Amino acid sequence: MESEAQKALVVIVWSPKPGSPDRKVLLLRLNPDRGGYWQTITGKIEPNETQGEGALREANEETGLAFARSPQFLGLEQKFPSRWGGEAREKAFFLPIFGGSAPPTPRLDGKEHDSFEWLSPQEAAAKVKWPFNRQAIERATSGQPPLLLSKRGIFFQDGEEICHERTVELFHRSLNR
């Protein structure tokens, strides 16, 4: 029996500051021999990684960018036939970048991608080939609530994990009530 391949899809969104309506989504174009279509970051999770760790590694490898935050699971998941045999399970993540007057320039690996574009959320959703990419872009750019509780019980505010122990404890206590 084939094991299930684990994959991550990462929607990278740049904005000058949290909550800004001026947002851009990073798309990469696969080389022609790999399909030549536009997509978000995607990649296979290594056996020793969590989905989030793999999502961050893939984002670093495919863009050369440094990220100050951990990817946030978007609550989207799909299964599809894997090109390696068996099934693949792909989870979608959101990775925000804040700051600057323009989005950063990624450093692409020419073996995989030949071009990039920073597009408005609407332009990016219209340009990708796969419906799951489109759905992830729409979810990542729909304007997250100011406070979000992930499935793993982690609180986020404006795209950043709340790490202050006492604050997290108080949030959990209020949910118990």
Rosetta constraint file for C-alpha pairs under 8 A:
AtomPair CA 1 CA 86 HARMONIC 8.00 0.50
AtomPair CA 2 CA 85 HARMONIC 6.72 0.50
AtomPair CA 2 CA 86 HARMONIC 5.22 0.50
AtomPair CA 2 CA 87 HARMONIC 7.93 0.50
AtomPair CA 3 CA 86 HARMONIC 6.62 0.50
AtomPair CA 3 CA 87 HARMONIC 7.60 0.50
AtomPair CA 4 CA 86 HARMONIC 6.26 0.50
AtomPair CA 4 CA 87 HARMONIC 5.21 0.50
AtomPair CA 4 CA 88 HARMONIC 5.38 0.50
AtomPair CA 4 CA 89 HARMONIC 6.84 0.50
AtomPair CA 5 CA 44 HARMONIC 7.25 0.50
AtomPair CA 5 CA 45 HARMONIC 7.72 0.50
AtomPair CA 5 CA 82 HARMONIC 7.07 0.50
AtomPair CA 5 CA 86 HARMONIC 7.73 0.50
AtomPair CA 5 CA 87 HARMONIC 6.39 0.50
AtomPair CA 5 CA 88 HARMONIC 4.43 0.50
AtomPair CA 5 CA 89 HARMONIC 6.19 0.50
AtomPair CA 6 CA 44 HARMONIC 5.95 0.50
AtomPair CA 6 CA 45 HARMONIC 5.34 0.50
AtomPair CA 6 CA 46 HARMONIC 7.96 0.50
AtomPair CA 6 CA 51 HARMONIC 7.67 0.50
AtomPair CA 6 CA 88 HARMONIC 5.79 0.50
AtomPair CA 6 CA 89 HARMONIC 5.09 0.50
AtomPair CA 6 CA 90 HARMONIC 6.03 0.50
AtomPair CA 7 CA 42 HARMONIC 7.11 0.50
AtomPair CA 7 CA 43 HARMONIC 5.51 0.50
AtomPair CA 7 CA 44 HARMONIC 4.35 0.50
AtomPair CA 7 CA 45 HARMONIC 5.27 0.50
AtomPair CA 7 CA 51 HARMONIC 7.52 0.50
AtomPair CA 7 CA 88 HARMONIC 6.87 0.50
AtomPair CA 7 CA 89 HARMONIC 5.96 0.50
AtomPair CA 7 CA 90 HARMONIC 4.42 0.50
AtomPair CA 7 CA 91 HARMONIC 6.52 0.50
AtomPair CA 8 CA 42 HARMONIC 5.57 0.50
AtomPair CA 8 CA 43 HARMONIC 5.56 0.50
AtomPair CA 8 CA 44 HARMONIC 6.43 0.50
AtomPair CA 8 CA 45 HARMONIC 6.76 0.50
AtomPair CA 8 CA 51 HARMONIC 6.59 0.50
AtomPair CA 8 CA 54 HARMONIC 6.91 0.50
AtomPair CA 8 CA 55 HARMONIC 5.35 0.50
AtomPair CA 8 CA 90 HARMONIC 5.23 0.50
AtomPair CA 8 CA 91 HARMONIC 5.10 0.50
AtomPair CA 8 CA 92 HARMONIC 5.95 0.50
AtomPair CA 8 CA 93 HARMONIC 7.21 0.50
AtomPair CA 9 CA 40 HARMONIC 6.80 0.50
AtomPair CA 9 CA 41 HARMONIC 5.59 0.50
AtomPair CA 9 CA 42 HARMONIC 4.37 0.50
AtomPair CA 9 CA 43 HARMONIC 6.77 0.50
AtomPair CA 9 CA 55 HARMONIC 6.90 0.50
AtomPair CA 9 CA 90 HARMONIC 6.71 0.50
AtomPair CA 9 CA 91 HARMONIC 6.10 0.50
AtomPair CA 9 CA 92 HARMONIC 4.65 0.50
AtomPair CA 9 CA 93 HARMONIC 6.05 0.50
AtomPair CA 9 CA 133 HARMONIC 7.71 0.50
AtomPair CA 10 CA 40 HARMONIC 6.20 0.50
AtomPair CA 10 CA 41 HARMONIC 4.97 0.50
AtomPair CA 10 CA 42 HARMONIC 6.25 0.50
AtomPair CA 10 CA 55 HARMONIC 6.31 0.50
AtomPair CA 10 CA 59 HARMONIC 6.93 0.50
AtomPair CA 10 CA 71 HARMONIC 7.74 0.50
AtomPair CA 10 CA 92 HARMONIC 5.87 0.50
AtomPair CA 10 CA 93 HARMONIC 4.72 0.50
AtomPair CA 10 CA 94 HARMONIC 5.74 0.50
AtomPair CA 10 CA 95 HARMONIC 6.72 0.50
AtomPair CA 11 CA 25 HARMONIC 7.04 0.50
AtomPair CA 11 CA 26 HARMONIC 7.23 0.50
AtomPair CA 11 CA 40 HARMONIC 5.74 0.50
AtomPair CA 11 CA 41 HARMONIC 6.59 0.50
AtomPair CA 11 CA 92 HARMONIC 7.58 0.50
AtomPair CA 11 CA 93 HARMONIC 6.17 0.50
AtomPair CA 11 CA 94 HARMONIC 4.94 0.50
AtomPair CA 11 CA 95 HARMONIC 6.07 0.50
AtomPair CA 11 CA 136 HARMONIC 6.90 0.50
AtomPair CA 11 CA 137 HARMONIC 6.18 0.50
AtomPair CA 11 CA 140 HARMONIC 6.86 0.50
AtomPair CA 12 CA 25 HARMONIC 5.85 0.50
AtomPair CA 12 CA 26 HARMONIC 5.64 0.50
AtomPair CA 12 CA 40 HARMONIC 7.60 0.50
AtomPair CA 12 CA 41 HARMONIC 7.83 0.50
AtomPair CA 12 CA 94 HARMONIC 6.16 0.50
AtomPair CA 12 CA 95 HARMONIC 4.81 0.50
AtomPair CA 12 CA 96 HARMONIC 5.76 0.50
AtomPair CA 12 CA 97 HARMONIC 7.25 0.50
AtomPair CA 13 CA 23 HARMONIC 6.55 0.50
AtomPair CA 13 CA 24 HARMONIC 5.59 0.50
AtomPair CA 13 CA 25 HARMONIC 4.61 0.50
AtomPair CA 13 CA 26 HARMONIC 6.48 0.50
AtomPair CA 13 CA 94 HARMONIC 7.51 0.50
AtomPair CA 13 CA 95 HARMONIC 6.35 0.50
AtomPair CA 13 CA 96 HARMONIC 4.89 0.50
AtomPair CA 13 CA 97 HARMONIC 6.07 0.50
AtomPair CA 13 CA 140 HARMONIC 7.84 0.50
AtomPair CA 13 CA 141 HARMONIC 7.67 0.50
AtomPair CA 14 CA 23 HARMONIC 5.59 0.50
AtomPair CA 14 CA 24 HARMONIC 5.23 0.50
AtomPair CA 14 CA 25 HARMONIC 6.48 0.50
AtomPair CA 14 CA 26 HARMONIC 7.90 0.50
AtomPair CA 14 CA 96 HARMONIC 5.91 0.50
AtomPair CA 14 CA 97 HARMONIC 4.63 0.50
AtomPair CA 14 CA 98 HARMONIC 5.82 0.50
AtomPair CA 14 CA 99 HARMONIC 7.86 0.50
AtomPair CA 14 CA 103 HARMONIC 5.92 0.50
AtomPair CA 15 CA 20 HARMONIC 6.22 0.50
AtomPair CA 15 CA 21 HARMONIC 7.72 0.50
AtomPair CA 15 CA 22 HARMONIC 5.85 0.50
AtomPair CA 15 CA 23 HARMONIC 4.63 0.50
AtomPair CA 15 CA 24 HARMONIC 6.57 0.50
AtomPair CA 15 CA 96 HARMONIC 7.80 0.50
AtomPair CA 15 CA 97 HARMONIC 6.46 0.50
AtomPair CA 15 CA 98 HARMONIC 5.15 0.50
AtomPair CA 15 CA 99 HARMONIC 6.51 0.50
AtomPair CA 15 CA 103 HARMONIC 7.41 0.50
AtomPair CA 16 CA 20 HARMONIC 6.63 0.50
AtomPair CA 16 CA 22 HARMONIC 7.20 0.50
AtomPair CA 16 CA 23 HARMONIC 7.77 0.50
AtomPair CA 16 CA 98 HARMONIC 5.27 0.50
AtomPair CA 16 CA 99 HARMONIC 4.33 0.50
AtomPair CA 16 CA 100 HARMONIC 5.52 0.50
AtomPair CA 16 CA 101 HARMONIC 6.18 0.50
AtomPair CA 16 CA 102 HARMONIC 7.40 0.50
AtomPair CA 17 CA 98 HARMONIC 5.10 0.50
AtomPair CA 17 CA 99 HARMONIC 5.60 0.50
AtomPair CA 18 CA 98 HARMONIC 6.55 0.50
AtomPair CA 18 CA 158 HARMONIC 6.13 0.50
AtomPair CA 18 CA 159 HARMONIC 7.69 0.50
AtomPair CA 19 CA 143 HARMONIC 7.95 0.50
AtomPair CA 19 CA 158 HARMONIC 7.02 0.50
AtomPair CA 23 CA 120 HARMONIC 6.35 0.50
AtomPair CA 23 CA 121 HARMONIC 7.23 0.50
AtomPair CA 24 CA 103 HARMONIC 7.56 0.50
AtomPair CA 24 CA 118 HARMONIC 5.41 0.50
AtomPair CA 24 CA 119 HARMONIC 5.01 0.50
AtomPair CA 24 CA 120 HARMONIC 4.81 0.50
AtomPair CA 24 CA 121 HARMONIC 6.28 0.50
AtomPair CA 25 CA 118 HARMONIC 5.29 0.50
AtomPair CA 25 CA 119 HARMONIC 5.24 0.50
AtomPair CA 25 CA 120 HARMONIC 6.12 0.50
AtomPair CA 25 CA 121 HARMONIC 5.90 0.50
AtomPair CA 25 CA 124 HARMONIC 6.44 0.50
AtomPair CA 25 CA 137 HARMONIC 7.77 0.50
AtomPair CA 26 CA 40 HARMONIC 6.70 0.50
AtomPair CA 26 CA 116 HARMONIC 7.03 0.50
AtomPair CA 26 CA 117 HARMONIC 5.87 0.50
AtomPair CA 26 CA 118 HARMONIC 4.62 0.50
AtomPair CA 26 CA 119 HARMONIC 6.60 0.50
AtomPair CA 26 CA 124 HARMONIC 7.86 0.50
AtomPair CA 27 CA 38 HARMONIC 6.13 0.50
AtomPair CA 27 CA 39 HARMONIC 5.38 0.50
AtomPair CA 27 CA 40 HARMONIC 4.99 0.50
AtomPair CA 27 CA 41 HARMONIC 7.47 0.50
AtomPair CA 27 CA 116 HARMONIC 5.62 0.50
AtomPair CA 27 CA 117 HARMONIC 5.42 0.50
AtomPair CA 27 CA 118 HARMONIC 6.42 0.50
AtomPair CA 27 CA 119 HARMONIC 7.58 0.50
AtomPair CA 27 CA 124 HARMONIC 6.99 0.50
AtomPair CA 28 CA 38 HARMONIC 5.52 0.50
AtomPair CA 28 CA 39 HARMONIC 5.54 0.50
AtomPair CA 28 CA 40 HARMONIC 6.16 0.50
AtomPair CA 28 CA 41 HARMONIC 7.21 0.50
AtomPair CA 28 CA 113 HARMONIC 6.35 0.50
AtomPair CA 28 CA 114 HARMONIC 7.64 0.50
AtomPair CA 28 CA 115 HARMONIC 5.89 0.50
AtomPair CA 28 CA 116 HARMONIC 4.44 0.50
AtomPair CA 28 CA 117 HARMONIC 6.66 0.50
AtomPair CA 29 CA 36 HARMONIC 6.04 0.50
AtomPair CA 29 CA 37 HARMONIC 5.42 0.50
AtomPair CA 29 CA 38 HARMONIC 4.30 0.50
AtomPair CA 29 CA 39 HARMONIC 6.37 0.50
AtomPair CA 29 CA 113 HARMONIC 5.41 0.50
AtomPair CA 29 CA 114 HARMONIC 5.95 0.50
AtomPair CA 29 CA 115 HARMONIC 5.25 0.50
AtomPair CA 29 CA 116 HARMONIC 6.10 0.50
AtomPair CA 30 CA 34 HARMONIC 5.88 0.50
AtomPair CA 30 CA 35 HARMONIC 6.16 0.50
AtomPair CA 30 CA 36 HARMONIC 4.69 0.50
AtomPair CA 30 CA 37 HARMONIC 5.61 0.50
AtomPair CA 30 CA 38 HARMONIC 6.43 0.50
AtomPair CA 30 CA 39 HARMONIC 7.68 0.50
AtomPair CA 30 CA 112 HARMONIC 5.87 0.50
AtomPair CA 30 CA 113 HARMONIC 4.37 0.50
AtomPair CA 30 CA 114 HARMONIC 6.26 0.50
AtomPair CA 30 CA 115 HARMONIC 7.68 0.50
AtomPair CA 31 CA 35 HARMONIC 6.50 0.50
AtomPair CA 31 CA 36 HARMONIC 4.98 0.50
AtomPair CA 31 CA 37 HARMONIC 7.90 0.50
AtomPair CA 31 CA 110 HARMONIC 7.86 0.50
AtomPair CA 31 CA 111 HARMONIC 7.37 0.50
AtomPair CA 31 CA 112 HARMONIC 5.82 0.50
AtomPair CA 31 CA 113 HARMONIC 5.03 0.50
AtomPair CA 31 CA 114 HARMONIC 5.45 0.50
AtomPair CA 32 CA 36 HARMONIC 4.02 0.50
AtomPair CA 32 CA 37 HARMONIC 7.81 0.50
AtomPair CA 34 CA 112 HARMONIC 7.47 0.50
AtomPair CA 37 CA 128 HARMONIC 7.21 0.50
AtomPair CA 37 CA 129 HARMONIC 6.58 0.50
AtomPair CA 38 CA 127 HARMONIC 6.58 0.50
AtomPair CA 38 CA 128 HARMONIC 5.14 0.50
AtomPair CA 38 CA 129 HARMONIC 6.58 0.50
AtomPair CA 39 CA 128 HARMONIC 5.26 0.50
AtomPair CA 39 CA 129 HARMONIC 6.94 0.50
AtomPair CA 39 CA 130 HARMONIC 7.86 0.50
AtomPair CA 39 CA 133 HARMONIC 6.83 0.50
AtomPair CA 40 CA 128 HARMONIC 7.87 0.50
AtomPair CA 40 CA 133 HARMONIC 6.68 0.50
AtomPair CA 41 CA 58 HARMONIC 7.12 0.50
AtomPair CA 41 CA 59 HARMONIC 6.26 0.50
AtomPair CA 41 CA 62 HARMONIC 7.05 0.50
AtomPair CA 42 CA 55 HARMONIC 7.89 0.50
AtomPair CA 42 CA 58 HARMONIC 6.93 0.50
AtomPair CA 43 CA 54 HARMONIC 7.91 0.50
AtomPair CA 43 CA 55 HARMONIC 7.50 0.50
AtomPair CA 43 CA 58 HARMONIC 5.94 0.50
AtomPair CA 44 CA 54 HARMONIC 7.40 0.50
AtomPair CA 44 CA 58 HARMONIC 7.97 0.50
AtomPair CA 45 CA 49 HARMONIC 6.45 0.50
AtomPair CA 45 CA 50 HARMONIC 7.54 0.50
AtomPair CA 45 CA 51 HARMONIC 6.44 0.50
AtomPair CA 45 CA 54 HARMONIC 4.97 0.50
AtomPair CA 45 CA 55 HARMONIC 7.48 0.50
AtomPair CA 46 CA 54 HARMONIC 6.74 0.50
AtomPair CA 49 CA 53 HARMONIC 5.72 0.50
AtomPair CA 49 CA 54 HARMONIC 5.80 0.50
AtomPair CA 50 CA 54 HARMONIC 6.16 0.50
AtomPair CA 51 CA 55 HARMONIC 6.06 0.50
AtomPair CA 51 CA 91 HARMONIC 7.60 0.50
AtomPair CA 52 CA 56 HARMONIC 6.26 0.50
AtomPair CA 52 CA 70 HARMONIC 7.36 0.50
AtomPair CA 52 CA 71 HARMONIC 6.06 0.50
AtomPair CA 52 CA 72 HARMONIC 7.51 0.50
AtomPair CA 52 CA 73 HARMONIC 7.55 0.50
AtomPair CA 52 CA 93 HARMONIC 7.80 0.50
AtomPair CA 53 CA 57 HARMONIC 6.17 0.50
AtomPair CA 54 CA 58 HARMONIC 6.02 0.50
AtomPair CA 55 CA 59 HARMONIC 6.18 0.50
AtomPair CA 55 CA 71 HARMONIC 6.83 0.50
AtomPair CA 55 CA 93 HARMONIC 7.17 0.50
AtomPair CA 56 CA 60 HARMONIC 6.19 0.50
AtomPair CA 56 CA 70 HARMONIC 6.87 0.50
AtomPair CA 56 CA 71 HARMONIC 6.34 0.50
AtomPair CA 57 CA 61 HARMONIC 6.05 0.50
AtomPair CA 58 CA 62 HARMONIC 5.90 0.50
AtomPair CA 59 CA 63 HARMONIC 5.98 0.50
AtomPair CA 59 CA 64 HARMONIC 7.70 0.50
AtomPair CA 59 CA 65 HARMONIC 7.57 0.50
AtomPair CA 60 CA 64 HARMONIC 5.08 0.50
AtomPair CA 60 CA 65 HARMONIC 5.53 0.50
AtomPair CA 60 CA 66 HARMONIC 6.43 0.50
AtomPair CA 60 CA 67 HARMONIC 7.72 0.50
AtomPair CA 62 CA 107 HARMONIC 7.61 0.50
AtomPair CA 62 CA 108 HARMONIC 6.03 0.50
AtomPair CA 62 CA 109 HARMONIC 6.47 0.50
AtomPair CA 63 CA 106 HARMONIC 4.69 0.50
AtomPair CA 63 CA 107 HARMONIC 5.17 0.50
AtomPair CA 63 CA 108 HARMONIC 5.49 0.50
AtomPair CA 63 CA 109 HARMONIC 7.79 0.50
AtomPair CA 64 CA 106 HARMONIC 5.83 0.50
AtomPair CA 64 CA 107 HARMONIC 4.99 0.50
AtomPair CA 64 CA 108 HARMONIC 6.92 0.50
AtomPair CA 65 CA 104 HARMONIC 7.92 0.50
AtomPair CA 65 CA 106 HARMONIC 6.04 0.50
AtomPair CA 65 CA 107 HARMONIC 7.32 0.50
AtomPair CA 67 CA 97 HARMONIC 7.08 0.50
AtomPair CA 68 CA 97 HARMONIC 7.77 0.50
AtomPair CA 69 CA 95 HARMONIC 7.17 0.50
AtomPair CA 69 CA 96 HARMONIC 7.37 0.50
AtomPair CA 69 CA 160 HARMONIC 6.68 0.50
AtomPair CA 69 CA 161 HARMONIC 7.83 0.50
AtomPair CA 70 CA 95 HARMONIC 6.92 0.50
AtomPair CA 70 CA 161 HARMONIC 7.93 0.50
AtomPair CA 71 CA 93 HARMONIC 5.73 0.50
AtomPair CA 71 CA 94 HARMONIC 5.46 0.50
AtomPair CA 71 CA 95 HARMONIC 4.78 0.50
AtomPair CA 71 CA 96 HARMONIC 7.89 0.50
AtomPair CA 72 CA 93 HARMONIC 5.20 0.50
AtomPair CA 72 CA 94 HARMONIC 5.08 0.50
AtomPair CA 72 CA 95 HARMONIC 6.52 0.50
AtomPair CA 72 CA 159 HARMONIC 7.79 0.50
AtomPair CA 73 CA 91 HARMONIC 7.36 0.50
AtomPair CA 73 CA 92 HARMONIC 6.07 0.50
AtomPair CA 73 CA 93 HARMONIC 4.41 0.50
AtomPair CA 73 CA 94 HARMONIC 6.44 0.50
AtomPair CA 73 CA 150 HARMONIC 7.49 0.50
AtomPair CA 74 CA 91 HARMONIC 7.93 0.50
AtomPair CA 74 CA 92 HARMONIC 5.64 0.50
AtomPair CA 74 CA 93 HARMONIC 5.20 0.50
AtomPair CA 74 CA 94 HARMONIC 6.37 0.50
AtomPair CA 74 CA 136 HARMONIC 7.26 0.50
AtomPair CA 74 CA 139 HARMONIC 6.98 0.50
AtomPair CA 74 CA 140 HARMONIC 6.97 0.50
AtomPair CA 75 CA 91 HARMONIC 7.75 0.50
AtomPair CA 75 CA 92 HARMONIC 7.13 0.50
AtomPair CA 76 CA 91 HARMONIC 5.89 0.50
AtomPair CA 76 CA 92 HARMONIC 5.47 0.50
AtomPair CA 76 CA 136 HARMONIC 7.14 0.50
AtomPair CA 77 CA 89 HARMONIC 7.05 0.50
AtomPair CA 77 CA 90 HARMONIC 5.60 0.50
AtomPair CA 77 CA 91 HARMONIC 4.41 0.50
AtomPair CA 77 CA 92 HARMONIC 6.30 0.50
AtomPair CA 78 CA 89 HARMONIC 5.75 0.50
AtomPair CA 78 CA 90 HARMONIC 5.36 0.50
AtomPair CA 78 CA 91 HARMONIC 6.64 0.50
AtomPair CA 78 CA 132 HARMONIC 7.71 0.50
AtomPair CA 79 CA 87 HARMONIC 6.56 0.50
AtomPair CA 79 CA 88 HARMONIC 5.51 0.50
AtomPair CA 79 CA 89 HARMONIC 4.52 0.50
AtomPair CA 79 CA 90 HARMONIC 6.36 0.50
AtomPair CA 80 CA 87 HARMONIC 5.62 0.50
AtomPair CA 80 CA 88 HARMONIC 5.40 0.50
AtomPair CA 80 CA 89 HARMONIC 6.76 0.50
AtomPair CA 81 CA 85 HARMONIC 7.00 0.50
AtomPair CA 81 CA 86 HARMONIC 6.06 0.50
AtomPair CA 81 CA 87 HARMONIC 4.53 0.50
AtomPair CA 81 CA 88 HARMONIC 5.97 0.50
AtomPair CA 82 CA 86 HARMONIC 5.62 0.50
AtomPair CA 82 CA 87 HARMONIC 4.92 0.50
AtomPair CA 82 CA 88 HARMONIC 5.00 0.50
AtomPair CA 92 CA 136 HARMONIC 6.24 0.50
AtomPair CA 93 CA 136 HARMONIC 7.70 0.50
AtomPair CA 93 CA 140 HARMONIC 8.00 0.50
AtomPair CA 94 CA 140 HARMONIC 5.77 0.50
AtomPair CA 96 CA 159 HARMONIC 6.82 0.50
AtomPair CA 103 CA 118 HARMONIC 7.34 0.50
AtomPair CA 106 CA 116 HARMONIC 7.78 0.50
AtomPair CA 108 CA 112 HARMONIC 7.95 0.50
AtomPair CA 108 CA 113 HARMONIC 6.31 0.50
AtomPair CA 108 CA 114 HARMONIC 7.20 0.50
AtomPair CA 108 CA 115 HARMONIC 7.61 0.50
AtomPair CA 109 CA 113 HARMONIC 6.13 0.50
AtomPair CA 109 CA 114 HARMONIC 7.83 0.50
AtomPair CA 110 CA 114 HARMONIC 5.70 0.50
AtomPair CA 119 CA 123 HARMONIC 5.78 0.50
AtomPair CA 119 CA 124 HARMONIC 5.48 0.50
AtomPair CA 120 CA 124 HARMONIC 6.07 0.50
AtomPair CA 121 CA 125 HARMONIC 6.09 0.50
AtomPair CA 121 CA 137 HARMONIC 6.76 0.50
AtomPair CA 121 CA 138 HARMONIC 7.09 0.50
AtomPair CA 121 CA 141 HARMONIC 6.47 0.50
AtomPair CA 122 CA 126 HARMONIC 6.24 0.50
AtomPair CA 123 CA 127 HARMONIC 6.18 0.50
AtomPair CA 124 CA 128 HARMONIC 6.44 0.50
AtomPair CA 124 CA 134 HARMONIC 7.84 0.50
AtomPair CA 124 CA 137 HARMONIC 7.48 0.50
AtomPair CA 125 CA 133 HARMONIC 7.47 0.50
AtomPair CA 125 CA 134 HARMONIC 4.74 0.50
AtomPair CA 125 CA 135 HARMONIC 7.81 0.50
AtomPair CA 125 CA 137 HARMONIC 6.13 0.50
AtomPair CA 125 CA 138 HARMONIC 6.95 0.50
AtomPair CA 126 CA 134 HARMONIC 7.37 0.50
AtomPair CA 128 CA 133 HARMONIC 6.56 0.50
AtomPair CA 128 CA 134 HARMONIC 6.47 0.50
AtomPair CA 129 CA 133 HARMONIC 7.55 0.50
AtomPair CA 130 CA 134 HARMONIC 6.58 0.50
AtomPair CA 131 CA 135 HARMONIC 6.11 0.50
AtomPair CA 132 CA 136 HARMONIC 6.14 0.50
AtomPair CA 133 CA 137 HARMONIC 6.19 0.50
AtomPair CA 134 CA 138 HARMONIC 6.21 0.50
AtomPair CA 135 CA 139 HARMONIC 6.16 0.50
AtomPair CA 136 CA 140 HARMONIC 5.99 0.50
AtomPair CA 137 CA 141 HARMONIC 6.11 0.50
AtomPair CA 138 CA 142 HARMONIC 5.78 0.50
AtomPair CA 140 CA 144 HARMONIC 7.46 0.50
AtomPair CA 144 CA 148 HARMONIC 7.75 0.50
AtomPair CA 144 CA 158 HARMONIC 7.29 0.50
AtomPair CA 144 CA 159 HARMONIC 7.82 0.50
AtomPair CA 145 CA 157 HARMONIC 8.00 0.50
AtomPair CA 145 CA 158 HARMONIC 7.50 0.50
AtomPair CA 146 CA 156 HARMONIC 7.93 0.50
AtomPair CA 146 CA 157 HARMONIC 5.32 0.50
AtomPair CA 146 CA 158 HARMONIC 5.30 0.50
AtomPair CA 147 CA 155 HARMONIC 6.98 0.50
AtomPair CA 147 CA 156 HARMONIC 5.72 0.50
AtomPair CA 147 CA 157 HARMONIC 4.66 0.50
AtomPair CA 147 CA 158 HARMONIC 6.90 0.50
AtomPair CA 148 CA 155 HARMONIC 5.59 0.50
AtomPair CA 148 CA 156 HARMONIC 5.04 0.50
AtomPair CA 148 CA 157 HARMONIC 6.40 0.50
AtomPair CA 149 CA 153 HARMONIC 5.92 0.50
AtomPair CA 149 CA 154 HARMONIC 5.57 0.50
AtomPair CA 149 CA 155 HARMONIC 4.52 0.50
AtomPair CA 149 CA 156 HARMONIC 6.39 0.50
AtomPair CA 150 CA 154 HARMONIC 5.21 0.50
AtomPair CA 150 CA 155 HARMONIC 6.37 0.50
AtomPair CA 150 CA 156 HARMONIC 7.74 0.50
AtomPair CA 154 CA 161 HARMONIC 7.08 0.50
AtomPair CA 154 CA 162 HARMONIC 7.59 0.50
AtomPair CA 155 CA 161 HARMONIC 5.91 0.50
AtomPair CA 155 CA 162 HARMONIC 5.57 0.50
AtomPair CA 155 CA 168 HARMONIC 7.15 0.50
AtomPair CA 156 CA 160 HARMONIC 5.15 0.50
AtomPair CA 156 CA 161 HARMONIC 4.27 0.50
AtomPair CA 156 CA 162 HARMONIC 5.39 0.50
AtomPair CA 157 CA 161 HARMONIC 6.46 0.50
AtomPair CA 157 CA 162 HARMONIC 6.62 0.50
AtomPair CA 162 CA 167 HARMONIC 7.72 0.50
AtomPair CA 162 CA 168 HARMONIC 6.87 0.50
AtomPair CA 163 CA 167 HARMONIC 7.88 0.50
AtomPair CA 163 CA 168 HARMONIC 7.01 0.50
AtomPair CA 164 CA 168 HARMONIC 6.27 0.50
AtomPair CA 165 CA 169 HARMONIC 6.10 0.50
AtomPair CA 166 CA 170 HARMONIC 6.19 0.50
AtomPair CA 167 CA 171 HARMONIC 6.28 0.50
AtomPair CA 168 CA 172 HARMONIC 6.28 0.50
AtomPair CA 169 CA 173 HARMONIC 6.18 0.50
AtomPair CA 170 CA 174 HARMONIC 6.19 0.50
AtomPair CA 171 CA 175 HARMONIC 6.46 0.50
AtomPair CA 172 CA 176 HARMONIC 6.43 0.50
AtomPair CA 173 CA 177 HARMONIC 6.59 0.50
